[in-house]
Amino acid sequence: MALGAQKAEVLRRVIGQGLTPALLGLGAGIIGALGFMRLLSSLLFGVKPTDPVTFIVVSLVLSGVAALASYIPGRRAMEVDPMVALRYE
């Protein structure tokens, strides 16, 4: 913000930096789950290992938690006075 960024830009950047690794991990997890389908099928009861509803719900929940975990620090970063931050550094 001290260099001219708007509050919305700061929030977008912080959320983007938080969601990027979460979404990459989510993609890797889905690929891994599909790769270990035979092992998973022996561990699951009443759910198919390729159940699309389960994959979608778990993906949405994890993405929502990651977004919330990024939003809270983003809101704090928006409220920081640039002069105070520059003096601290």
Secondary structure, DSSP 8 states (H G I E B T S, - for coil): -TTS--HHHHHHHHHHHHHHHHHHHHHHHHHHHHHTHHHHHHH-SSS-TT-HHHHHHHHHHHHHHHHHHHHHHHHHHHHS-HHHHHHH-
